[in-house]
Amino acid sequence: MGVEMGLLIDGKWHDSWYDTSKTGGEFIRSESRFRNWITPDGRPGPSGTGGFSAESDRYHLYVSLACPWAHRTLIYRQIKGLAEHVSVSVVHPDMLSEGWSFGREYPGATGDSLFGLPYLRDVYTRDTADFTGRVTVPVLWDKATGRIVSNESSEIIRMFDSAFAAMTGDSARLRPPALVDEIDAVNERLYPNLNNGVYRAGFATRQAAYDDAVADVFEVLDWMEDRLSRQRYLAGAQITEADWRAFTTLIRFDPVYFSHFKCSRNRLADMPNLLGYTRELYQYPGVAGTVDFDHIRRHYFYSHETINPSRIVPVAPLMDWSAPHGRESLEADSAA
Ligand SMILES: N[C@@H](CCC(=O)N[C@@H](CS)C(=O)NCC(=O)O)C(=O)O
């Protein structure tokens, strides 16, 4: 039985795998529930309530090193100079009948360094005792108020991009106002077809749902491969949010999604521009340390019993992420 992942209903834990029976075999991801924003002075952000001002040592990130959405927030914490200001706990890579856990019996799993709680769901019920919904990573926790600020990675990275600038002195933006439209256009293409597309392919339980999803995955990869033959980054000549959102899926592609999620038309390694591009991002200062292929591979192959009942973790493909990426040849001004 595929009873590997559950949810909270009125604060009580229930086992239940994603139910694809009502959606024609399609996997549909739920919306995140906590949508407050850290801002420089605590004024409310685009959603939620205010009171979350940017301060050193006030916020804590709960992440899985396996999860591509959590991975975005970990990358921003590094590259935006927040490592000394925002603390982190790392869950165990196995997500089984109890959901994400703070078990420490796996290298790199830290346990819950704030409260010593056994499960991630206990962090959710610490905020809202009768919480109903999925228990997902990442979670951004406020140590001052004892509340969850946000569990939506796309918004956490935007807070990290700009809210702490006065503290870090890093005022460069990964979402510069002049590129917002271009970044959003790329994101709108990549989120459904690539980031979530690989999950739609992997969790599909009907041939037609899989066929649609895997076609979308490779259509967008072909589009990216072509675009990256002409410009260095997805939104043009400068690295932006769009690139980091793409990266966490691309780095998992050959090690996991190609086989586990049946995204098997070709490997990332067969697409030279995408391979060089992914290598360049991997080699960006601070980023390699956020990529943990053991957690990544163990999580997917071991946790998804419906897809891989034997829980055998297959041999890793040979890949050299540190090889020269060759992307300098794309002149900085070749893109527009
Ligand atoms: N929209 C969320 C998605 C996060 C998400 O789906 N995380 C997965 C791990 S990769 C998770 O925790 N799933 C547990 C569940 O759905 O029960 C975000 O981007 O932050």
PDBQT file of the ligand as one rigid body, heavy atoms in Angstrom, charges set to zero:
ROOT
HETATM    1  N1  LIG A 401       4.762  25.194  -2.604  1.00  0.00    +0.000 N 
HETATM    2  C1  LIG A 401       5.655  24.628  -1.632  1.00  0.00    +0.000 C 
HETATM    3  C2  LIG A 401       5.885  23.171  -1.925  1.00  0.00    +0.000 C 
HETATM    4  C3  LIG A 401       6.753  22.490  -0.911  1.00  0.00    +0.000 C 
HETATM    5  C4  LIG A 401       6.642  20.947  -1.021  1.00  0.00    +0.000 C 
HETATM    6  O1  LIG A 401       5.765  20.423  -1.708  1.00  0.00    +0.000 OA
HETATM    7  N2  LIG A 401       7.556  20.223  -0.333  1.00  0.00    +0.000 N 
HETATM    8  C5  LIG A 401       7.517  18.757  -0.349  1.00  0.00    +0.000 C 
HETATM    9  C6  LIG A 401       8.883  18.152  -0.351  1.00  0.00    +0.000 C 
HETATM   10  S1  LIG A 401       9.742  18.308  -1.881  1.00  0.00    +0.000 SA
HETATM   11  C7  LIG A 401       6.861  18.254   0.922  1.00  0.00    +0.000 C 
HETATM   12  O2  LIG A 401       7.242  18.650   2.016  1.00  0.00    +0.000 OA
HETATM   13  N3  LIG A 401       5.874  17.356   0.775  1.00  0.00    +0.000 N 
HETATM   14  C8  LIG A 401       5.210  16.737   1.890  1.00  0.00    +0.000 C 
HETATM   15  C9  LIG A 401       3.727  16.570   1.650  1.00  0.00    +0.000 C 
HETATM   16  O3  LIG A 401       3.211  17.067   0.651  1.00  0.00    +0.000 OA
HETATM   17  O4  LIG A 401       3.084  15.940   2.489  1.00  0.00    +0.000 OA
HETATM   18  C10 LIG A 401       6.941  25.429  -1.672  1.00  0.00    +0.000 C 
HETATM   19  O5  LIG A 401       7.436  25.711  -2.775  1.00  0.00    +0.000 OA
HETATM   20  O6  LIG A 401       7.449  25.777  -0.622  1.00  0.00    +0.000 OA
ENDROOT
TORSDOF 0
